Amino acid sequence: MGEVAYLKEYQQHSKALELVKSAGGLATINEQKLAKIEAMLPAVDRENHTAGRGNTQTTNQLMTLTMMSDSPYRRIRQCLAQIESKRSAIEETAFSLKKEQIKIKRLRATNDELDAVEADELEHKLYRSRDYIDAAYKELAVFLETKQEIQEAHNIPDDWDERDAELAEIDNHIKMAFRQAHRDMMNTGRIGLGNMEYLEQFGIHPQTAQRIIANYIQEEEKMIDEGQMPTVNRLYSFLDKMAETFHNAHEDVLNRIGIKELIKDEYLYLENK
């Protein structure tokens, strides 16, 4: 489905955001900012097709069966979850506000004194709700822009799909396993049982990993002894190298389990690219 089609589909279901405007002026979010937010939301509707499951196929098959994220797609998925939560809250509030406005109109029409007081109370409630709506919009805007920045920083196209996210999972888990194993060795001098299992789940021999990490720690300590201070970028480079070195190691685990294909396209949300 193209961008124009997504926009038309979104416009058919985006009346809730329009209804929020009727609450009156917001402290921070004006008409221009609302337009900016709404322009970014249609793509999120499409992308949410990629995030409907709790776990990816890779996690379920390589971790479940063998019983700080390093994937930009995982960070995007976290943003999508937050965006959906904030938007749902805004939409729920929007329809509640519309109902309150109708109630106010009906109460005013009765010319009853008690009804007039109730109408005043409802109008005050609408007025007091503006700050909450404004706060929700600000959080929504931050997550929308954060998602866009992550995509731009990692050259992720707007039409990315669930398969793209799956393909990034292997490297993400390898980096995470080495990061946690490195922390184990910094803390206790050896890799803990949990991270030994994590490494093996992705085809990495724990003793091989321990030797590699020990050599890396020794190199970093030598730099510190010489008055140099390694930055976190050296750790990131090390993790990137581990992902490159062991990228295909999980295939031995798949063979051991008896899985032919890790990623099964017929059960993924895919874009026609």
N, C-alpha and C positions, 0 to 999 in steps of 0.2 A: 504494500500500500504506500503510495507516494505522499509527499509532505502536504500537498493540497488536500488530498483525501483525508489525511489524519486531522487536518485543521477543521474541515467541515464536520467530521465526526465529533471532534471535541466541542465545537460551537453548539452542537445539538444538546450537549449534556453539561454545559458550563453556566447555566442560568444562576446557579447558586452564588457564584462570585459576583454576578451583577446585582443580586439581591442585597449583598452586604453593603453596597454603596449607599443604599437607602437609609442606613443608620446615621448618616451625616458625615461631616468631615473628620478624617482621622489625623492624629497628631503627626505622623511620619509618612504614611503611605498616601500619596495623592493620586489623582487620575493618571498622571504620566507613569508613575511607578506601578500602579495597578495594570496598566496596559503592558508594561514590560514583563511583569510576572505572568500575565495571561498568555503572552506571546511565547514564553518558554515552556508552558505546561503541555501543549499537544504532544511534544516529543516524549514526555514522561509517560503519557498514556500508552504509547506504543512500547516503550522500554519496559514497562511493568509486566508485559507478557513474558519477559525473561526472568522475572524474579518471583514467580508464584510459588516456588517450592522452598522448603526450609533448608535443604541441603542440595548440593550439586550431585550429578551422577558420579563425578570423580570421588567426592568425599564418601558417598554411600558405598561405592564399590571397593575403593582401595583402603578405606579405614574401617567401615563397619564390618565388612566381610573378613577382615583379618584381625579382627579383634585380638600482636601488632601486625595485621594483614600486610602482604607484600604485593598484592595484585590491585592495580587501579580499578579493575572491574568489581572487585569486592568493595572497594571504597565507594564506587558509584552505586552499588546495590544498597549500601548503608544509607547513602543520600536518598535514594529512591524510597526506602522504607520511611525515612523521616518526612520526606515530601508528602507521601501518601497520608501519613498520620496527621500532619498539619493541615493538609487540604481537606481531609474528611472532617476535621474539627471545624474548619471555617464553613464548610457546606452545611454541616448540622446546625451551626449557629445562624447561618443565613436563613434557613427555612424557619427556624424558631422565631427569628426577627420578623419575618413576613407574617407568620401567624399572629404575633403580638400586635402588629400594625392593623391587621384585620379586626382583632378583638377591640383595639382602641377605637376604631371607626364605628363599630357596632355599639360600644358603650356610650360614645358621644351622641349617637343618634337617639338614644332613649330619653334624653333630657332628665334622667334620674340623678339625684344628688349623689347617692352612693356609687352609682355607676361612673359618675364623673371623677370621683376620688380614685376609683380603681383604674380609670383611664390615665389619670395623672401618675399613678404608681407605675403603670406599665411604661409610660413615656419616660419616666425617670430611669427605669430599668434599661430601656433602650439607650438612653444617654450614657449610663454607667458602663454599658457593654462595649463602648467604642474603644477604650484602652485595651481591652482583652483581644478585640478583633485586630487592632493595630499591631499588638505584640505577635499574634499568630501570623499575620502577613509578613512581619519582619523576619521571623524564623523561617518561614517558607521561602522568602526571597534569598536568604543566606544559603540555604541548602541547594536551591536551584542554581545559584551562581557558583557555588563550590563544585557541584557536579560538572558544570560546563568547564570550569578551570581545570579539573582533573582530566577531562576528555582532551582539552587542548594541549595540556602538558605532555600527555602520552600519545598524542596523534591518534586518538580513538575516533573513528568516523561517527556521524550522527546515526547511521543505519546499522550500528553494531547489534548483534543478536546473541542468543543464548549460547551458541556454539563458540563464539569469540570468548565469552566468559569462561566456558569450560576449558578451552585450550590454554588459558592462562592459569588454570588451577594447579597444574603439576609444579610449575616453577614457584608458585606461591607457597605450596606445602613444603617444598624442598628448602626454601629460604627460612620458613618458619621453624622447621625441624632443626636446621643448623643454628638459627638464632637461639632457640631454647637450649640446645645442647651446649652452645658456647657459654650461655649463662650458667648452666650446671657446672661446667668445668671451672669457670671463674669463681663460683661459690663453693664447690666441694672438691674440685680437682678431678672429677669424673662425670660421665654422662649418667643421669638418672634413668631408672627403669622405664619410666613413661616416655621419655624422649628416645631411648633405645628402640622402643616399639614403634614410635612415630617414624624414625629413620628407616626401620626395616619395612614398614608399610609402603614406603616409596622406593624400595629396592636398594637401600644404602646400608652396607655392612657397618654396624655400630663401631667396631674396632677401627675400620678405615676412617670413619668420621672422627673418632677420638684422636687418632694420630694427626689428621689434617688440622683439627682445631688446636691441638697442642702446639703444632708448628706455628700456626697463626698467632697464638698467644705469645709464644716466644719471640716472634718477630716484633710484635707490638711492644713488648716489655723492653726489648733492646732499644727501640726508638726512644722510649721514655727515659731509659737509663742514659741515653746520649743527649738528653735535653730537648728532644722533639716530642710534640704532643699530637698523637694520632687523632684525627677528627672522626666523627661518626661516618663520614663518607668512605673511610677505609673499611669500616665494617660493612657498609652497603656494597662496596666493591667486592669484598670477600663473599658475601651472600650471593651476589650476582654470578660470580665465578662458580660457586657451588651449584647453582641452578643450571648453568651451562654444562658443567662437567657431568652432572647426574640426571640430566633431563630425561633420558630414556631408561633409567635404571628401573622404573616401575614396571617395565614390560616383563621382567623376570617374575614379578609378583603376580601379574595377570596370568602368565603361563602356569604358575604354581596353583592359582585358584581355579583356572580353567575358563577364564573370560577371554572371548575372542576380540571384542571391540570395547574399548573403554567408553567412548562417546557414541551413543546411539542416536543418530540424527533424527530418526522418525519420531522421537519423543521430545524433541526440542522445538522451541519457537525460533524459526529461521526467517531471515529476510532474503528476498531475491536480489542478489548483488550481481 
